[in-house]
Amino acid sequence: MPTAPLNPAGPRLLLRRMREVMASPESPQLKLDQMVRVIANNMVAEVCSIYLVRAGDILELFATVGLNPQAVHKTNLRVGEGLIGEVAARGTPLNLADAQSHPNFAYRPETGEDIYHSLMGVPVIRAGRVLGVLAVQNVTQRLYTEEEVEALQTVAMVLAELVGSGELIDPGEVHAGTFAQGHPPKIDGVALAEGIAIGKVVLHEPRVQVTRLIAEDEAEEQARLDEALGGLRSSLDSLLENSDLGIEGDHFEVLETYRMFANDRGWIEKIRDAIRGGLTAEAAVQRVQVDNRVRMAKVSDVYLRERLSDLDDLANRLIRHLMGLEQGAVAELYDNTIVVARNLGPTELLDYDRARLRGLILAEGSPSAHVAIIAKALGIPVIGQIEGIVGLVDPGDQIIIDAMTEQVFLLPTQDIVDVYEEAIALREQRRAAYAEHRHLPAITRDGVDMALHINAGLLVDLPHLDDTGAQGIGLFRTEFQFMIGSTFPRHVAQRELYSRVLDAAGDRPVVFRTLDIGSDKVVPFLERPKEENPALGWRAIRMGLDRPALLRYQLRALLAATAGRELRVMFPMVSDVSEFLAAKSILDRELGRHMRLKYQPPTRLLVGTMLEVPALAWQLDALIPHVDFVSIGSNDLMQYLFAADRGNIMLTDRYDLLSPAALSFLSAIIDRLGKGGVSVSLCGEAAGKPLEAMALIGLGLRSLSMTPASVGPVKEMIRSLDVGKLRAYLMTLLQLPDHSLRSKLTNFARDHGVEL
């Protein structure tokens, strides 16, 4: 098969000529007309044509040499129709010696292309989507060489910039485009704050270009820095005082910590040193900022990376002050804005108009990030860890955040938008219904009474006790107070936090879990050894027993906060009974000290343990005489039971709590503790999922603790459930060899009218 001859000048001349066309003062349409002539001459092609995507996934012929010029702006193909449409749909080149014999060939008589046989088409791609197709044709049957395919793809990149400018067609149509193969409109991420949102993209670009680098007067630059620092601190004070977040909650502590960074002497002194080295104040800030970014790249510790990210945010704000630029200058917002950023500092989020902000998408980010804590307080859904998202979207693109399934939909089709609009409306209706039902008891149809509690860790979580009608806090994660501060929280701060939690709960029970740090929960003030498997390493009660001062001071604060009230303390990550007894002994000693100092004791003291390590399940007979309650931590328990890292996306769906193995294991634990007279609850993610909660109730569990948003759906399920029928059915399934009983339990729920 003959190949198309190359122009001796080659691709370099073609690219140079294309740049000349792009730089010419001609109109965009005339530039296209010149482009097709240049490409045809260089590639020795009788035909060169440019098709661009219009609204409705229509490809319109915009320019041609060789085809009938009267067909320009008249010939249309749907994406996927014909060979040109196939290139657009696949997002990959097509090289054919005899195009007319291809089954997808679609003849358009007005073009006069019936005499041309060979065809090569390449997609015009920008920001991950196909904006059009560039094609060449010849009369003779011949294949185009790999060099020519690559040359035409390079030219298509240049053409994409012209099309992307919005001068040829409406910018809205440019943004619509059609996604190339390999760039699906659905991308998986990590939910940092729950919720669903539909909106339009606003790119967050806070950094400014520093052009004046060399200082003429060091003293003047130092004075400029002082003035800018004063302006920075003043603007932060104003921003935080005028925030609609209120003055309570861990989000406020985050912002207070952030304000402290603006007074950090080490950071400021590094900037002054850079000025002494001859830089302007803004160049000095940027120099220190770059050094911090280099440090960020080397730091594997998530918590420290997030704190360095806060300094990055502050540096941007300080540079703006030095250059006299408007603070919080963000792009024009839509009424339904979704901000897309590489990363974001907490105050940068507050720069956006809350009334217009619907969601946030980050290329980086983690659940412990300060911006995630602030977003939760504001009720803004956030998805993070979507690498490359900033380069994949354009301002104004429609986008959907589904932080429930941890997915982002780029440029969704109308049917997907319709589905999510309905889902959002349904969520609002169900939320209203749950609010109306919050005072109804969680009792099954056959009279089984369930206790529903919430998991909490921030003061901002506490209003959910009343919002949801929960019966108490089944798990208060005390480590959050330690994770957001740069130093160990003082006794007074700990006592005040615990006291406020108890005040909010009133006469409802609160279970305080002692420090569960280590693994993915790091604190900046505690040195930790490097571990190959931190989830199996030095963490939780292991750390508390090896560093008893940590545990003693926390227990001392809990005893002081609960004077005259009931105190429930729970130890995490207990692997054998001796660890529980050692921790309880420390509590007994602190209680003895409390009494010797004649402080008011708790009216009642209950001591429990988390059951997260499978080994403890075989020591229940030894544990029962010493424990008041047990809470099953299903997240870690399942991880250890199946030897499957729950953070590994390759294993996410491999093992199921609704498997016969897991349910049989849980059933044995629940039965043994029940016979021993020890109350048992479950506080993992499974408690908040209606189907999983249904199975747990069938096993005999009568107390669940979950996220506040899950209380309503789980209560609806409980009130529609007949436990007797469920248990009779469930017990017949536990010896099956199935990988999961999920489908069988789903069918049971459907057949028996259980609300899932």
TAJO-V956513 format. One line per field, one symbol per residue. psi: psi as a letter, one per 30 degrees, with the letter a starting at -180 (. if undefined). burial: # if it has 16 or more other ideal C-beta (glycine too) atoms within 10 Angstrom, else .. A space follows every 10 residues. Layout:
psi: ???
burial: ???
//
This chain:
psi: kllkkkkffa eeeeeeeeee eeflglleee eeeeeeeeee eeghkfkkkk kkklkghkjk jfklkeljff fkgekkkkkf kaeeeeeeef gllkjkeief fkfgkjkjff fhgffkekkk kkkjkkhglk fakkklllel jkkkleeeee eeeeeeeeee eeeffgfelk eeeeeeakkl kfilfkkkak kfkllkkkak kkkjifklkj fjekkfjeee eeeeeeeeee eeeeeeeeee egkgflgllf eeeeeeeeee efgjeeeeee eeeeeffgll eeeeeeeeee eeeeeeffkf jeeeeeeeee eeeeeeeeee eegglkkgjl lkllfikjkk lelklefeef fkjeffkflk kkfbllffke eeeeeeefhk kkkahikgee ffllkfkklk kifeghlkjk hkleeeeeee eeeeeeeeee eeeeeegffk liklfggkkk jkllklflff feffeeefgl gajfjjjffe eefflflkkl eeeeeeeeee eeeefbgkkk jjklkillcg jlkfgjkklk keiffgbjlb feeeefifee eeeeeeeeee fgkglkkjkk klhkfleeee eeeeeeeeee eeeeeeghlk lkfkjkkalk jfkeeffgge efeeffkelk kkjfeeeeee eghjjffjff gegelkfgle eeeeeeeeee eeeefggkkk lkgaeffgje eeeeeeeffg kgkkklkeff eeeeeeeefg kjeeeeeeee ffffglgkek geeeeeeeee fggkj.
burial: ...#.#.... #..##.##.. #......... ########## .##.###### ####..#### ########.. ##..###.#. ########## #.#####.## .......#.. #.#..##### ########## ########.. ####...##. ##.###.### .###...##. ..######## ..#.#.#.## ########## ####.#...# ....#..#.. ##.##..##. ##..##..## ..#.#...## #####.###. ##....##.# ##.##...## #########. .#...#.... .##.###### ########## ###...#..# ..##..#### ########## ##....#### ########## ########.# ######..## .###.##### ###..##### ##...#...# .......... ...#..#... .#.##..#.# ########## ##.##.#### ########## #####..##. ...##.###. ##.##...## #########. ####...... ...#....## #####....# ########## ##..#.#### #####.#.## .###.##..# #..#...... .#..###### ###..##..# ..##..#.## ####.##### ##........ ....###### ###.###.## .##....### ########## ########## ########## ########## ###.##...# ..#......# ##.##..##. ...#..
//
